[in-house]
């Protein structure tokens, strides 16, 4: 099963929107701290609406705790970054992939990128645009991964 990992998210509404997408697709969501907000933050809950009971959520205190968890469970970590060399549409996703998304302000750290099996990018036509919104990027990447592994047909 494909999983979404937000590494050091900073903006509660983005995380709430990602949680809603994960709830709708029955995709596990992993949050890697430190977070830029409290998990009880009302803006986080508002963005996730009343879908939080449907989110398969796992929190990790920090990057080392996440990597230990990941190594125990297996699968590839696929980083999403503007520095990625592979267009996400040209990448072959696997059912046990972990889709890593970095913070809104800094993206994935070099340590996180080095840990990844592959780093992909979502192409943008306008070079003046630095990046897409975290929740938009997550939805784009997740739905392509689910499409490729045949999970969308099961929804």
C-alpha positions as CSV (number, residue, x, y, z in Angstrom):
1,X,0.0,0.0,0.0
2,X,1.4,3.4,-1.0
3,X,2.0,5.7,2.0
4,X,2.3,9.5,2.2
5,X,5.0,11.0,4.4
6,X,5.2,14.7,5.3
7,X,8.6,15.6,6.7
8,X,8.5,18.7,8.9
9,X,5.3,20.3,7.7
10,X,4.9,23.9,8.8
11,X,1.4,25.0,7.7
12,X,-1.6,23.4,9.5
13,X,-4.1,23.8,6.6
14,X,-1.8,22.1,4.2
15,X,-1.4,19.1,6.5
16,X,-5.2,19.1,7.1
17,X,-5.8,19.0,3.3
18,X,-3.3,16.2,2.8
19,X,-5.0,14.3,5.7
20,X,-8.4,14.7,3.9
21,X,-6.9,13.3,0.7
22,X,-5.4,10.4,2.6
23,X,-8.7,9.7,4.2
24,X,-10.5,9.8,0.9
25,X,-8.1,7.3,-0.6
26,X,-7.5,5.1,2.5
27,X,-3.8,6.0,2.3
28,X,-1.7,5.9,5.5
29,X,-0.3,9.3,6.4
30,X,3.0,9.7,8.3
31,X,4.0,13.0,9.9
32,X,7.7,13.4,10.7
33,X,8.5,16.0,13.4
34,X,9.3,18.5,14.4
35,X,6.0,19.9,13.1
36,X,5.5,23.6,12.7
37,X,2.2,23.4,14.7
38,X,0.5,21.4,17.4
39,X,-1.4,18.4,16.1
40,X,-4.4,19.8,18.1
41,X,-4.2,23.1,16.2
42,X,-7.7,24.2,15.3
43,X,-6.7,25.3,11.8
44,X,-5.3,21.8,11.2
45,X,-8.5,20.2,12.3
46,X,-10.6,22.7,10.3
47,X,-8.7,21.9,7.1
48,X,-9.2,18.2,7.7
49,X,-12.9,18.8,8.6
50,X,-14.5,15.9,10.2
51,X,-12.4,13.4,8.3
52,X,-9.7,12.9,11.0
53,X,-11.3,9.7,12.3
54,X,-10.8,8.2,8.8
55,X,-7.1,9.1,8.6
56,X,-4.6,6.2,9.3
57,X,-2.1,8.6,11.0
58,X,1.3,7.7,12.4
59,X,3.5,10.4,14.0
60,X,7.3,10.2,14.2
61,X,9.1,12.5,16.6
62,X,12.0,13.1,14.2
63,X,13.8,11.8,11.1
64,X,15.8,9.1,12.8
65,X,12.6,7.6,14.3
66,X,10.9,7.6,10.9
67,X,13.9,5.9,9.2
68,X,14.0,3.2,11.8
69,X,10.3,2.6,11.3
70,X,10.7,2.6,7.5
71,X,13.6,0.1,7.6
72,X,11.5,-2.2,9.8
73,X,8.5,-2.0,7.3
74,X,10.4,-1.9,4.0
75,X,9.5,-0.4,0.7
76,X,11.1,2.4,-1.3
77,X,11.2,6.1,-0.2
78,X,10.4,8.3,-3.2
79,X,11.2,12.0,-2.7
80,X,9.3,14.7,-4.4
81,X,11.4,17.8,-5.0
82,X,11.9,20.6,-7.5
83,X,15.5,19.3,-7.7
84,X,14.4,15.8,-8.8
85,X,15.7,14.6,-12.2
86,X,12.9,12.3,-13.1
87,X,9.4,13.5,-14.1
88,X,6.9,11.8,-11.8
89,X,5.0,10.7,-14.9
90,X,8.0,8.8,-16.2
91,X,8.6,7.0,-12.9
92,X,7.3,3.5,-12.1
93,X,5.7,3.5,-8.7
94,X,5.3,0.3,-6.6
95,X,2.5,-0.6,-4.2
96,X,4.9,-0.4,-1.2
97,X,6.3,3.1,-2.0
98,X,6.5,5.8,0.6
99,X,6.0,9.3,-1.0
100,X,8.1,11.8,0.9
101,X,7.1,15.5,0.8
102,X,9.2,18.2,2.5
103,X,8.2,21.3,4.4
104,X,6.6,24.2,2.7
105,X,9.5,26.5,3.3
106,X,12.5,24.3,2.7
107,X,11.4,21.1,0.9
108,X,13.2,17.9,1.8
109,X,16.6,18.2,3.5
110,X,19.7,16.8,1.8
111,X,19.7,14.1,4.4
112,X,16.2,13.1,3.4
113,X,16.9,13.3,-0.3
114,X,20.0,11.1,0.1
115,X,17.9,8.5,2.0
116,X,15.5,8.3,-0.9
117,X,15.6,5.5,-3.5
118,X,14.6,8.0,-6.2
119,X,13.8,11.7,-6.3
120,X,11.1,12.8,-8.7
121,X,9.7,16.2,-9.8
122,X,6.4,17.6,-10.9
123,X,7.2,19.7,-13.9
124,X,6.2,23.3,-14.1
125,X,6.1,25.4,-17.2
126,X,6.7,28.8,-15.6
127,X,10.3,29.0,-14.4
128,X,9.4,31.9,-12.1
129,X,7.2,29.6,-9.9
130,X,9.4,28.0,-7.3
131,X,7.1,25.2,-6.3
132,X,3.5,24.0,-6.0
133,X,1.5,24.0,-2.8
134,X,2.3,21.0,-0.5
135,X,-1.2,19.6,-0.5
136,X,-1.5,20.0,-4.3
137,X,1.8,18.3,-4.9
138,X,0.9,15.5,-2.6
139,X,-2.4,14.9,-4.3
140,X,-0.8,15.0,-7.8
141,X,1.9,12.4,-6.7
142,X,-0.4,10.2,-4.7
143,X,-3.1,9.9,-7.4
144,X,-0.4,9.0,-10.1
145,X,1.1,6.4,-7.8
146,X,-2.4,4.9,-7.0
147,X,-3.3,5.0,-10.7
148,X,-0.1,3.1,-11.6
149,X,-0.4,0.4,-9.0
150,X,-4.1,-0.1,-9.8
151,X,-5.6,1.2,-6.5
152,X,-7.7,3.9,-8.1
153,X,-9.9,1.3,-9.8
154,X,-10.7,-0.1,-6.3
155,X,-11.9,3.2,-4.9
